[in-house]
């Protein structure tokens, strides 16, 4: 459970730990001009004041979506991004939000044009010269795969735009890695300072292990990163099965990893949520249907757990507060 001293390596992102890339990603994250109505930011669903969630059951961008926004503070430690794992890297995940009609409704061509208009200097210092986007015949104002304007473009020009969009995602990953959770009381306890957890919280840790919570909530993020089906959810959201199908079709995915073949176990399965800062990121569940931590605990606990053990477990979960990101990464940019 101990938080590692260093972040895991990034998949295919040479600027993942570059300070200038993080600064570019920081600005883009809060720039509403990367949405079709110029009012939706990445921060719309991931607010610093709410531990990079939005505090809502399900999020609203340009329209209401069907899932809860997870905190970004643990994302650098997770292999699969989003509830269904449809992104296999942190740099590819932003493209799913940009090009989702209900979230930001922005296309990769628009991303490239916006970078050229507003962030050229920072971008080119990191990634080299942008393509000649002023040629509107070659580079229309808007377009993504499936759009007539995009399909009419030369293959080389589509690759050039995809590269710009991917690089923006890599800058955003560099910023999000700056947000990674820092050690909290649990880590200090593991390191030997037994005063960091009260006796009641230590009893909660015992219950956490004895009740089998660690079967899914293991490792430094208190998540196995895997996908599980809970019978409590009887919705039309196919979860991991749909996520794998989307990942296979994605232009933005890691070329180093292996995409698992879908199986029956993937139907209606969702990624185990990390428990770092869990007391601060309500509501819970992929659809936000659990308003309180108590409700989630009651869903999972076996009936053999006594009321005082339940109370101790809740005390332990409330103790899982991690250290905040350092300034200026924990706040809005000075724009």
Phi and psi in degrees as GROMACS dihedral restraints (atoms count N, CA, C in turn):
[ dihedral_restraints ]
;  ai    aj    ak    al  type     phi  dphi    fc
    3     4     5     6     1   -65.7    20    10
    4     5     6     7     1   132.5    20    10
    6     7     8     9     1   -65.4    20    10
    7     8     9    10     1   129.1    20    10
    9    10    11    12     1   -63.0    20    10
   10    11    12    13     1   156.4    20    10
   12    13    14    15     1   -71.3    20    10
   13    14    15    16     1   -27.3    20    10
   15    16    17    18     1  -129.9    20    10
   16    17    18    19     1   156.6    20    10
   18    19    20    21     1   -71.5    20    10
   19    20    21    22     1   153.0    20    10
   21    22    23    24     1   -67.2    20    10
   22    23    24    25     1   155.2    20    10
   24    25    26    27     1   -64.0    20    10
   25    26    27    28     1   152.0    20    10
   27    28    29    30     1   -89.6    20    10
   28    29    30    31     1   147.4    20    10
   30    31    32    33     1   -82.1    20    10
   31    32    33    34     1   110.8    20    10
   33    34    35    36     1    59.2    20    10
   34    35    36    37     1    39.8    20    10
   36    37    38    39     1  -132.3    20    10
   37    38    39    40     1    95.1    20    10
   39    40    41    42     1   -68.9    20    10
   40    41    42    43     1   -14.2    20    10
   42    43    44    45     1  -106.0    20    10
   43    44    45    46     1    16.3    20    10
   45    46    47    48     1   -57.3    20    10
   46    47    48    49     1   -32.3    20    10
   48    49    50    51     1  -118.2    20    10
   49    50    51    52     1    25.2    20    10
   51    52    53    54     1   -89.0    20    10
   52    53    54    55     1   128.3    20    10
   54    55    56    57     1   -63.3    20    10
   55    56    57    58     1   -39.8    20    10
   57    58    59    60     1   -67.1    20    10
   58    59    60    61     1   -36.7    20    10
   60    61    62    63     1   -65.3    20    10
   61    62    63    64     1   -41.5    20    10
   63    64    65    66     1   -62.7    20    10
   64    65    66    67     1   -36.3    20    10
   66    67    68    69     1   -66.9    20    10
   67    68    69    70     1   -41.0    20    10
   69    70    71    72     1   -64.4    20    10
   70    71    72    73     1   -45.7    20    10
   72    73    74    75     1   -61.9    20    10
   73    74    75    76     1   -36.7    20    10
   75    76    77    78     1   -59.1    20    10
   76    77    78    79     1   -45.6    20    10
   78    79    80    81     1   -68.3    20    10
   79    80    81    82     1   -44.7    20    10
   81    82    83    84     1   -62.4    20    10
   82    83    84    85     1   -39.1    20    10
   84    85    86    87     1   -56.2    20    10
   85    86    87    88     1   -33.3    20    10
   87    88    89    90     1  -106.0    20    10
   88    89    90    91     1    11.6    20    10
   90    91    92    93     1   -97.4    20    10
   91    92    93    94     1   106.8    20    10
   93    94    95    96     1   -71.3    20    10
   94    95    96    97     1    -8.6    20    10
   96    97    98    99     1   -71.9    20    10
   97    98    99   100     1    -5.9    20    10
   99   100   101   102     1   -91.8    20    10
  100   101   102   103     1    35.2    20    10
  102   103   104   105     1  -142.5    20    10
  103   104   105   106     1   155.9    20    10
  105   106   107   108     1   -66.5    20    10
  106   107   108   109     1   -29.6    20    10
  108   109   110   111     1  -100.1    20    10
  109   110   111   112     1     3.5    20    10
  111   112   113   114     1    56.6    20    10
  112   113   114   115     1    34.5    20    10
  114   115   116   117     1  -129.8    20    10
  115   116   117   118     1    -9.6    20    10
  117   118   119   120     1  -110.1    20    10
  118   119   120   121     1   127.9    20    10
  120   121   122   123     1  -112.2    20    10
  121   122   123   124     1   166.0    20    10
  123   124   125   126     1   -56.2    20    10
  124   125   126   127     1   -36.9    20    10
  126   127   128   129     1   -70.6    20    10
  127   128   129   130     1   -10.0    20    10
  129   130   131   132     1   -61.1    20    10
  130   131   132   133     1   -39.7    20    10
  132   133   134   135     1  -101.4    20    10
  133   134   135   136     1    -7.4    20    10
  135   136   137   138     1  -135.9    20    10
  136   137   138   139     1    81.1    20    10
  138   139   140   141     1   -88.7    20    10
  139   140   141   142     1   131.6    20    10
  141   142   143   144     1   -55.3    20    10
  142   143   144   145     1   -37.1    20    10
  144   145   146   147     1   -66.8    20    10
  145   146   147   148     1   -18.9    20    10
  147   148   149   150     1  -115.1    20    10
  148   149   150   151     1    33.5    20    10
  150   151   152   153     1    56.6    20    10
  151   152   153   154     1    39.3    20    10
  153   154   155   156     1    59.0    20    10
  154   155   156   157     1    38.5    20    10
  156   157   158   159     1  -121.8    20    10
  157   158   159   160     1  -169.9    20    10
  159   160   161   162     1  -120.6    20    10
  160   161   162   163     1    -0.6    20    10
  162   163   164   165     1    74.1    20    10
  163   164   165   166     1     6.0    20    10
  165   166   167   168     1  -103.6    20    10
  166   167   168   169     1   157.2    20    10
  168   169   170   171     1   -60.7    20    10
  169   170   171   172     1   -52.9    20    10
  171   172   173   174     1  -129.7    20    10
  172   173   174   175     1   153.8    20    10
  174   175   176   177     1   -87.5    20    10
  175   176   177   178     1   162.5    20    10
  177   178   179   180     1  -130.9    20    10
  178   179   180   181     1   120.6    20    10
  180   181   182   183     1  -104.5    20    10
  181   182   183   184     1  -111.8    20    10
  183   184   185   186     1   -71.8    20    10
  184   185   186   187     1   -23.7    20    10
  186   187   188   189     1  -148.7    20    10
  187   188   189   190     1   173.5    20    10
  189   190   191   192     1   -77.8    20    10
  190   191   192   193     1   133.2    20    10
  192   193   194   195     1  -100.5    20    10
  193   194   195   196     1  -172.6    20    10
  195   196   197   198     1  -108.1    20    10
  196   197   198   199     1    -0.9    20    10
  198   199   200   201     1  -127.8    20    10
  199   200   201   202     1   159.5    20    10
  201   202   203   204     1   -81.2    20    10
  202   203   204   205     1   142.7    20    10
  204   205   206   207     1   -82.4    20    10
  205   206   207   208     1   114.4    20    10
  207   208   209   210     1   -74.6    20    10
  208   209   210   211     1   156.0    20    10
  210   211   212   213     1   -65.3    20    10
  211   212   213   214     1   146.1    20    10
  213   214   215   216     1   -88.1    20    10
  214   215   216   217     1    -5.7    20    10
  216   217   218   219     1   -69.1    20    10
  217   218   219   220     1   -17.8    20    10
  219   220   221   222     1  -110.5    20    10
  220   221   222   223     1     0.4    20    10
  222   223   224   225     1   -65.1    20    10
  223   224   225   226     1   -30.6    20    10
  225   226   227   228     1   -66.9    20    10
  226   227   228   229     1   -18.7    20    10
  228   229   230   231     1   -93.6    20    10
  229   230   231   232     1    -6.4    20    10
  231   232   233   234     1  -102.7    20    10
  232   233   234   235     1   134.0    20    10
  234   235   236   237     1   -70.5    20    10
  235   236   237   238     1   -47.2    20    10
  237   238   239   240     1  -100.7    20    10
  238   239   240   241     1   131.2    20    10
  240   241   242   243     1  -103.0    20    10
  241   242   243   244     1   149.4    20    10
  243   244   245   246     1    76.8    20    10
  244   245   246   247     1   162.6    20    10
  246   247   248   249     1   -60.2    20    10
  247   248   249   250     1   -30.5    20    10
  249   250   251   252     1  -107.1    20    10
  250   251   252   253     1     5.2    20    10
  252   253   254   255     1    67.8    20    10
  253   254   255   256     1    28.9    20    10
  255   256   257   258     1   -75.1    20    10
  256   257   258   259     1    -4.0    20    10
  258   259   260   261     1  -120.8    20    10
  259   260   261   262     1   131.8    20    10
  261   262   263   264     1  -104.0    20    10
  262   263   264   265     1    13.4    20    10
  264   265   266   267     1  -152.9    20    10
  265   266   267   268     1   156.8    20    10
  267   268   269   270     1   -72.5    20    10
  268   269   270   271     1   -27.1    20    10
  270   271   272   273     1   -76.8    20    10
  271   272   273   274     1   -25.3    20    10
  273   274   275   276     1   -84.9    20    10
  274   275   276   277     1   -21.2    20    10
  276   277   278   279     1   -59.8    20    10
  277   278   279   280     1   -41.8    20    10
  279   280   281   282     1   -57.6    20    10
  280   281   282   283     1   -30.0    20    10
  282   283   284   285     1   -62.7    20    10
  283   284   285   286     1   -30.3    20    10
  285   286   287   288     1   -68.0    20    10
  286   287   288   289     1   -33.9    20    10
  288   289   290   291     1   -77.4    20    10
  289   290   291   292     1   -43.3    20    10
  291   292   293   294     1   -56.5    20    10
  292   293   294   295     1   -46.7    20    10
  294   295   296   297     1   -94.5    20    10
  295   296   297   298     1     4.1    20    10
  297   298   299   300     1   -79.7    20    10
  298   299   300   301     1   125.7    20    10
  300   301   302   303     1   -58.2    20    10
  301   302   303   304     1   -30.9    20    10
  303   304   305   306     1   -90.1    20    10
  304   305   306   307     1   -12.8    20    10
  306   307   308   309     1   -98.7    20    10
  307   308   309   310     1   -79.1    20    10
  309   310   311   312     1  -115.9    20    10
  310   311   312   313     1   -18.0    20    10
  312   313   314   315     1    50.2    20    10
  313   314   315   316     1    45.7    20    10
  315   316   317   318     1  -119.4    20    10
  316   317   318   319     1   142.9    20    10
  318   319   320   321     1  -104.6    20    10
  319   320   321   322     1   164.8    20    10
  321   322   323   324     1   -64.1    20    10
  322   323   324   325     1   -32.0    20    10
  324   325   326   327     1   -64.5    20    10
  325   326   327   328     1   -41.0    20    10
  327   328   329   330     1   -66.2    20    10
  328   329   330   331     1   -35.8    20    10
  330   331   332   333     1   -59.9    20    10
  331   332   333   334     1   -47.5    20    10
  333   334   335   336     1   -61.7    20    10
  334   335   336   337     1   -44.2    20    10
  336   337   338   339     1   -64.5    20    10
  337   338   339   340     1   -40.7    20    10
  339   340   341   342     1   -65.8    20    10
  340   341   342   343     1   -39.6    20    10
  342   343   344   345     1   -61.1    20    10
  343   344   345   346     1   -44.2    20    10
  345   346   347   348     1   -62.9    20    10
  346   347   348   349     1   -37.5    20    10
  348   349   350   351     1   -77.9    20    10
  349   350   351   352     1   -37.1    20    10
  351   352   353   354     1  -118.1    20    10
  352   353   354   355     1   -22.0    20    10
  354   355   356   357     1  -135.3    20    10
  355   356   357   358     1    25.3    20    10
  357   358   359   360     1   -57.7    20    10
  358   359   360   361     1   -49.9    20    10
  360   361   362   363     1   -59.9    20    10
  361   362   363   364     1   -48.0    20    10
  363   364   365   366     1   -64.8    20    10
  364   365   366   367     1   -40.8    20    10
  366   367   368   369     1   -64.3    20    10
  367   368   369   370     1   -51.3    20    10
  369   370   371   372     1   -68.6    20    10
  370   371   372   373     1   -27.7    20    10
  372   373   374   375     1   -65.0    20    10
  373   374   375   376     1   -28.6    20    10
  375   376   377   378     1   -91.7    20    10
  376   377   378   379     1   -44.1    20    10
  378   379   380   381     1  -117.6    20    10
  379   380   381   382     1    -2.8    20    10
  381   382   383   384     1    93.0    20    10
  382   383   384   385     1  -178.4    20    10
  384   385   386   387     1   -64.3    20    10
  385   386   387   388     1   140.7    20    10
  387   388   389   390     1   -73.9    20    10
  388   389   390   391     1   156.5    20    10
  390   391   392   393     1   -66.5    20    10
  391   392   393   394     1   168.2    20    10
  393   394   395   396     1   -76.7    20    10
  394   395   396   397     1    77.8    20    10
  396   397   398   399     1   -73.2    20    10
  397   398   399   400     1    -9.8    20    10
  399   400   401   402     1   -71.3    20    10
  400   401   402   403     1   -17.1    20    10
  402   403   404   405     1   -80.2    20    10
  403   404   405   406     1    95.6    20    10
  405   406   407   408     1   -69.3    20    10
  406   407   408   409     1   -18.8    20    10
  408   409   410   411     1   -70.1    20    10
  409   410   411   412     1   -39.7    20    10
  411   412   413   414     1   -82.5    20    10
  412   413   414   415     1   -35.8    20    10
  414   415   416   417     1  -127.5    20    10
  415   416   417   418     1    85.7    20    10
  417   418   419   420     1   -58.0    20    10
  418   419   420   421     1   165.6    20    10
  420   421   422   423     1   -67.5    20    10
  421   422   423   424     1   -32.8    20    10
  423   424   425   426     1  -143.0    20    10
  424   425   426   427     1   142.6    20    10
  426   427   428   429     1   165.5    20    10
  427   428   429   430     1   147.4    20    10
  429   430   431   432     1  -149.5    20    10
  430   431   432   433     1   169.7    20    10
  432   433   434   435     1   -52.3    20    10
  433   434   435   436     1   132.0    20    10
  435   436   437   438     1   101.3    20    10
  436   437   438   439     1   -21.4    20    10
  438   439   440   441     1   -82.9    20    10
  439   440   441   442     1   143.1    20    10
  441   442   443   444     1   -59.5    20    10
  442   443   444   445     1   -41.5    20    10
  444   445   446   447     1   -62.2    20    10
  445   446   447   448     1   -39.7    20    10
  447   448   449   450     1   -69.4    20    10
  448   449   450   451     1   -45.3    20    10
  450   451   452   453     1   -66.0    20    10
  451   452   453   454     1   -23.6    20    10
  453   454   455   456     1   -79.4    20    10
  454   455   456   457     1   -11.7    20    10
  456   457   458   459     1   -74.4    20    10
  457   458   459   460     1   154.4    20    10
  459   460   461   462     1   -65.3    20    10
  460   461   462   463     1   147.1    20    10
  462   463   464   465     1   -56.5    20    10
  463   464   465   466     1   -43.3    20    10
  465   466   467   468     1   -62.2    20    10
  466   467   468   469     1   -36.5    20    10
  468   469   470   471     1   -71.6    20    10
  469   470   471   472     1   -35.4    20    10
  471   472   473   474     1   -64.4    20    10
  472   473   474   475     1   -40.7    20    10
  474   475   476   477     1   -63.1    20    10
  475   476   477   478     1   -40.4    20    10
  477   478   479   480     1   -62.4    20    10
  478   479   480   481     1   -40.8    20    10
  480   481   482   483     1   -70.6    20    10
  481   482   483   484     1   -42.1    20    10
  483   484   485   486     1   -57.6    20    10
  484   485   486   487     1   -38.0    20    10
  486   487   488   489     1   -64.9    20    10
  487   488   489   490     1   -43.1    20    10
  489   490   491   492     1   -61.5    20    10
  490   491   492   493     1   -46.7    20    10
  492   493   494   495     1   -62.0    20    10
  493   494   495   496     1   -43.3    20    10
  495   496   497   498     1   -62.7    20    10
  496   497   498   499     1   -38.7    20    10
  498   499   500   501     1   -66.0    20    10
  499   500   501   502     1   -36.3    20    10
  501   502   503   504     1   -62.4    20    10
  502   503   504   505     1   -41.6    20    10
  504   505   506   507     1   -61.2    20    10
  505   506   507   508     1   -36.6    20    10
  507   508   509   510     1   -70.7    20    10
  508   509   510   511     1   -34.2    20    10
  510   511   512   513     1   -66.8    20    10
  511   512   513   514     1   -40.1    20    10
  513   514   515   516     1   -63.9    20    10
  514   515   516   517     1   -37.9    20    10
  516   517   518   519     1   -63.3    20    10
  517   518   519   520     1   -41.5    20    10
  519   520   521   522     1   -58.6    20    10
  520   521   522   523     1   -39.5    20    10
  522   523   524   525     1   -67.0    20    10
  523   524   525   526     1   -46.1    20    10
  525   526   527   528     1   -65.6    20    10
  526   527   528   529     1   -27.9    20    10
  528   529   530   531     1   -66.8    20    10
  529   530   531   532     1   -26.7    20    10
  531   532   533   534     1   -70.1    20    10
  532   533   534   535     1   -19.2    20    10
  534   535   536   537     1   -87.7    20    10
  535   536   537   538     1    -2.0    20    10
  537   538   539   540     1   -55.9    20    10
  538   539   540   541     1   139.7    20    10
  540   541   542   543     1   -55.8    20    10
  541   542   543   544     1   148.2    20    10
  543   544   545   546     1  -111.7    20    10
  544   545   546   547     1   165.1    20    10
  546   547   548   549     1   -55.7    20    10
  547   548   549   550     1   143.6    20    10
  549   550   551   552     1  -124.1    20    10
  550   551   552   553     1  -161.1    20    10
  552   553   554   555     1   -63.1    20    10
  553   554   555   556     1   -35.3    20    10
  555   556   557   558     1   -61.2    20    10
  556   557   558   559     1   -43.3    20    10
  558   559   560   561     1   -66.0    20    10
  559   560   561   562     1   -39.0    20    10
  561   562   563   564     1   -65.7    20    10
  562   563   564   565     1   -35.9    20    10
  564   565   566   567     1   -64.9    20    10
  565   566   567   568     1   -45.8    20    10
  567   568   569   570     1   -62.0    20    10
  568   569   570   571     1   -33.4    20    10
  570   571   572   573     1   -74.4    20    10
  571   572   573   574     1    -5.2    20    10
  573   574   575   576     1   119.0    20    10
  574   575   576   577     1    -7.2    20    10
  576   577   578   579     1   -88.4    20    10
  577   578   579   580     1    89.6    20    10
  579   580   581   582     1   -68.8    20    10
  580   581   582   583     1   -12.8    20    10
  582   583   584   585     1   -74.5    20    10
  583   584   585   586     1   -12.0    20    10
  585   586   587   588     1   -74.3    20    10
  586   587   588   589     1   -19.3    20    10
  588   589   590   591     1  -119.5    20    10
  589   590   591   592     1   132.5    20    10
  591   592   593   594     1   -68.8    20    10
  592   593   594   595     1   168.5    20    10
  594   595   596   597     1   -59.7    20    10
  595   596   597   598     1   -38.0    20    10
  597   598   599   600     1   -67.7    20    10
  598   599   600   601     1   -39.3    20    10
  600   601   602   603     1   -68.8    20    10
  601   602   603   604     1   -35.9    20    10
  603   604   605   606     1   -65.8    20    10
  604   605   606   607     1   -36.8    20    10
  606   607   608   609     1   -63.5    20    10
  607   608   609   610     1   -37.9    20    10
  609   610   611   612     1   -63.3    20    10
  610   611   612   613     1   -37.4    20    10
  612   613   614   615     1   -63.3    20    10
  613   614   615   616     1   -40.8    20    10
  615   616   617   618     1   -60.6    20    10
  616   617   618   619     1   -44.7    20    10
  618   619   620   621     1   -64.0    20    10
  619   620   621   622     1   -40.2    20    10
  621   622   623   624     1   -54.8    20    10
  622   623   624   625     1   -42.1    20    10
  624   625   626   627     1   -77.2    20    10
  625   626   627   628     1   -47.8    20    10
  627   628   629   630     1   -65.9    20    10
  628   629   630   631     1   -33.4    20    10
  630   631   632   633     1   -81.4    20    10
  631   632   633   634     1    -2.5    20    10
  633   634   635   636     1    88.8    20    10
  634   635   636   637     1    10.2    20    10
  636   637   638   639     1   -59.4    20    10
  637   638   639   640     1   -31.7    20    10
  639   640   641   642     1   -71.6    20    10
  640   641   642   643     1    -9.7    20    10
  642   643   644   645     1   -61.7    20    10
  643   644   645   646     1   -31.5    20    10
  645   646   647   648     1  -115.0    20    10
  646   647   648   649     1   -32.4    20    10
  648   649   650   651     1  -102.0    20    10
  649   650   651   652     1    72.5    20    10
  651   652   653   654     1  -119.7    20    10
  652   653   654   655     1   171.9    20    10
  654   655   656   657     1    80.6    20    10
  655   656   657   658     1   177.3    20    10
  657   658   659   660     1   -65.6    20    10
  658   659   660   661     1   -24.8    20    10
  660   661   662   663     1   -92.7    20    10
  661   662   663   664     1     0.8    20    10
  663   664   665   666     1    56.2    20    10
  664   665   666   667     1    44.3    20    10
  666   667   668   669     1  -151.9    20    10
  667   668   669   670     1   137.2    20    10
  669   670   671   672     1   -80.5    20    10
  670   671   672   673     1    -5.4    20    10
  672   673   674   675     1    71.4    20    10
  673   674   675   676     1     5.1    20    10
  675   676   677   678     1   -96.2    20    10
  676   677   678   679     1   179.7    20    10
  678   679   680   681     1  -117.4    20    10
  679   680   681   682     1   131.2    20    10
  681   682   683   684     1  -134.5    20    10
  682   683   684   685     1   150.3    20    10
  684   685   686   687     1  -103.8    20    10
  685   686   687   688     1   128.4    20    10
  687   688   689   690     1  -108.5    20    10
  688   689   690   691     1   125.0    20    10
  690   691   692   693     1   -63.3    20    10
  691   692   693   694     1   -18.6    20    10
  693   694   695   696     1   -61.3    20    10
  694   695   696   697     1   -27.9    20    10
  696   697   698   699     1   -91.6    20    10
  697   698   699   700     1   113.8    20    10
  699   700   701   702     1  -120.3    20    10
  700   701   702   703     1    70.1    20    10
  702   703   704   705     1  -118.3    20    10
  703   704   705   706     1   179.3    20    10
  705   706   707   708     1   -89.3    20    10
  706   707   708   709     1     1.1    20    10
  708   709   710   711     1   -77.0    20    10
  709   710   711   712     1   113.7    20    10
  711   712   713   714     1   -81.6    20    10
  712   713   714   715     1    -4.0    20    10
  714   715   716   717     1    60.2    20    10
  715   716   717   718     1  -128.6    20    10
  717   718   719   720     1   -57.3    20    10
  718   719   720   721     1   -35.6    20    10
  720   721   722   723     1   -59.8    20    10
  721   722   723   724     1   -43.7    20    10
  723   724   725   726     1   -71.0    20    10
  724   725   726   727     1   -37.2    20    10
  726   727   728   729     1   -62.1    20    10
  727   728   729   730     1   -43.3    20    10
  729   730   731   732     1   -63.7    20    10
  730   731   732   733     1   -39.9    20    10
  732   733   734   735     1   -62.1    20    10
  733   734   735   736     1   -41.6    20    10
  735   736   737   738     1   -67.2    20    10
  736   737   738   739     1   -39.8    20    10
  738   739   740   741     1   -63.9    20    10
  739   740   741   742     1   -39.8    20    10
  741   742   743   744     1   -62.1    20    10
  742   743   744   745     1   -30.6    20    10
  744   745   746   747     1   -91.0    20    10
  745   746   747   748     1    -6.8    20    10
  747   748   749   750     1   -72.7    20    10
  748   749   750   751     1   142.2    20    10
  750   751   752   753     1   -80.8    20    10
  751   752   753   754     1   -15.3    20    10
  753   754   755   756     1  -117.7    20    10
  754   755   756   757     1    89.9    20    10
  756   757   758   759     1  -150.6    20    10
  757   758   759   760     1   159.0    20    10
  759   760   761   762     1   -67.4    20    10
  760   761   762   763     1   138.4    20    10
  762   763   764   765     1   -91.8    20    10
  763   764   765   766     1    -3.3    20    10
  765   766   767   768     1   -95.7    20    10
  766   767   768   769     1   -22.7    20    10
  768   769   770   771     1   -92.4    20    10
  769   770   771   772     1   168.5    20    10
  771   772   773   774     1  -109.1    20    10
  772   773   774   775     1   127.9    20    10
  774   775   776   777     1   -85.8    20    10
  775   776   777   778     1   121.1    20    10
  777   778   779   780     1   -64.5    20    10
  778   779   780   781     1   150.5    20    10
  780   781   782   783     1   -77.0    20    10
  781   782   783   784     1   137.2    20    10
  783   784   785   786     1   -60.9    20    10
  784   785   786   787     1   145.3    20    10
  786   787   788   789     1  -134.3    20    10
  787   788   789   790     1   173.6    20    10
  789   790   791   792     1   -61.5    20    10
  790   791   792   793     1   -30.3    20    10
  792   793   794   795     1   -68.7    20    10
  793   794   795   796     1   -17.2    20    10
  795   796   797   798     1   -79.9    20    10
  796   797   798   799     1   -18.6    20    10
  798   799   800   801     1   -65.5    20    10
  799   800   801   802     1   123.1    20    10
  801   802   803   804     1    64.4    20    10
  802   803   804   805     1    23.6    20    10
  804   805   806   807     1   -98.7    20    10
  805   806   807   808     1   145.1    20    10
  807   808   809   810     1  -134.0    20    10
  808   809   810   811     1   153.9    20    10
  810   811   812   813     1   -65.5    20    10
  811   812   813   814     1   138.7    20    10
  813   814   815   816     1   -62.3    20    10
  814   815   816   817     1   121.9    20    10
  816   817   818   819     1   -72.0    20    10
  817   818   819   820     1   139.8    20    10
  819   820   821   822     1   -64.1    20    10
  820   821   822   823     1   152.6    20    10
  822   823   824   825     1  -105.5    20    10
  823   824   825   826     1    -0.9    20    10
  825   826   827   828     1   -62.5    20    10
  826   827   828   829     1   130.4    20    10
  828   829   830   831     1    64.0    20    10
  829   830   831   832     1    21.5    20    10
  831   832   833   834     1   -60.0    20    10
  832   833   834   835     1   -32.2    20    10
  834   835   836   837     1   -69.6    20    10
  835   836   837   838     1   -13.0    20    10
  837   838   839   840     1  -108.0    20    10
  838   839   840   841     1     4.3    20    10
  840   841   842   843     1  -125.3    20    10
  841   842   843   844     1    32.6    20    10
  843   844   845   846     1   -66.4    20    10
  844   845   846   847     1   155.8    20    10
  846   847   848   849     1   -80.4    20    10
  847   848   849   850     1   176.4    20    10
  849   850   851   852     1  -121.5    20    10
  850   851   852   853     1   162.2    20    10
  852   853   854   855     1    94.0    20    10
  853   854   855   856     1   155.8    20    10
  855   856   857   858     1   -62.7    20    10
  856   857   858   859     1   -23.7    20    10
  858   859   860   861     1  -109.2    20    10
  859   860   861   862     1    10.9    20    10
  861   862   863   864     1    63.2    20    10
  862   863   864   865     1    24.5    20    10
  864   865   866   867     1   -81.4    20    10
  865   866   867   868     1    -5.9    20    10
  867   868   869   870     1  -107.5    20    10
  868   869   870   871     1   111.2    20    10
  870   871   872   873     1   -74.7    20    10
  871   872   873   874     1   -27.5    20    10
  873   874   875   876     1  -130.3    20    10
  874   875   876   877     1   158.5    20    10
  876   877   878   879     1   -65.2    20    10
  877   878   879   880     1   -35.2    20    10
  879   880   881   882     1   -58.9    20    10
  880   881   882   883     1   -39.0    20    10
  882   883   884   885     1   -65.3    20    10
  883   884   885   886     1   -38.7    20    10
  885   886   887   888     1   -67.5    20    10
  886   887   888   889     1   -44.5    20    10
  888   889   890   891     1   -59.4    20    10
  889   890   891   892     1   -43.3    20    10
  891   892   893   894     1   -65.0    20    10
  892   893   894   895     1   -28.9    20    10
  894   895   896   897     1   -67.1    20    10
  895   896   897   898     1   -38.1    20    10
  897   898   899   900     1   -95.5    20    10
  898   899   900   901     1   -28.3    20    10
  900   901   902   903     1   -69.2    20    10
  901   902   903   904     1   136.6    20    10
  903   904   905   906     1   -67.4    20    10
  904   905   906   907     1   153.6    20    10
  906   907   908   909     1   -64.9    20    10
  907   908   909   910     1   -17.3    20    10
  909   910   911   912     1   -74.7    20    10
  910   911   912   913     1   -13.7    20    10
  912   913   914   915     1   -74.9    20    10
  913   914   915   916     1   128.7    20    10
  915   916   917   918     1   -80.4    20    10
  916   917   918   919     1   163.8    20    10
  918   919   920   921     1   -61.9    20    10
  919   920   921   922     1   -38.0    20    10
  921   922   923   924     1   -70.8    20    10
  922   923   924   925     1   -31.0    20    10
  924   925   926   927     1   -69.5    20    10
  925   926   927   928     1   -39.1    20    10
  927   928   929   930     1   -60.0    20    10
  928   929   930   931     1   -43.8    20    10
  930   931   932   933     1   -63.5    20    10
  931   932   933   934     1   -39.3    20    10
  933   934   935   936     1   -66.5    20    10
  934   935   936   937     1   -40.8    20    10
  936   937   938   939     1   -60.3    20    10
  937   938   939   940     1   -44.3    20    10
  939   940   941   942     1   -62.9    20    10
  940   941   942   943     1   -36.8    20    10
  942   943   944   945     1   -63.3    20    10
  943   944   945   946     1   -41.6    20    10
  945   946   947   948     1   -63.3    20    10
  946   947   948   949     1   -45.2    20    10
  948   949   950   951     1   -62.2    20    10
  949   950   951   952     1   -36.2    20    10
  951   952   953   954     1   -71.1    20    10
  952   953   954   955     1   -16.5    20    10
  954   955   956   957     1   -86.2    20    10
  955   956   957   958     1    -3.5    20    10
  957   958   959   960     1   -85.9    20    10
  958   959   960   961     1    36.6    20    10
  960   961   962   963     1   -80.9    20    10
  961   962   963   964     1   126.9    20    10
  963   964   965   966     1   -94.4    20    10
  964   965   966   967     1   166.0    20    10
  966   967   968   969     1   -70.0    20    10
  967   968   969   970     1   144.4    20    10
  969   970   971   972     1   -73.6    20    10
  970   971   972   973     1   155.7    20    10
  972   973   974   975     1   -60.7    20    10
  973   974   975   976     1   150.2    20    10
  975   976   977   978     1   -73.3    20    10
  976   977   978   979     1   156.5    20    10
  978   979   980   981     1   -67.2    20    10
  979   980   981   982     1   143.7    20    10
  981   982   983   984     1   -93.4    20    10
  982   983   984   985     1     9.2    20    10
  984   985   986   987     1   -72.9    20    10
  985   986   987   988     1   -12.7    20    10
  987   988   989   990     1   -94.8    20    10
  988   989   990   991     1    13.2    20    10
  990   991   992   993     1  -142.4    20    10
  991   992   993   994     1   175.0    20    10
  993   994   995   996     1   -72.2    20    10
  994   995   996   997     1   147.0    20    10
  996   997   998   999     1   -71.1    20    10
  997   998   999  1000     1   157.6    20    10
  999  1000  1001  1002     1   -84.4    20    10
 1000  1001  1002  1003     1    86.1    20    10
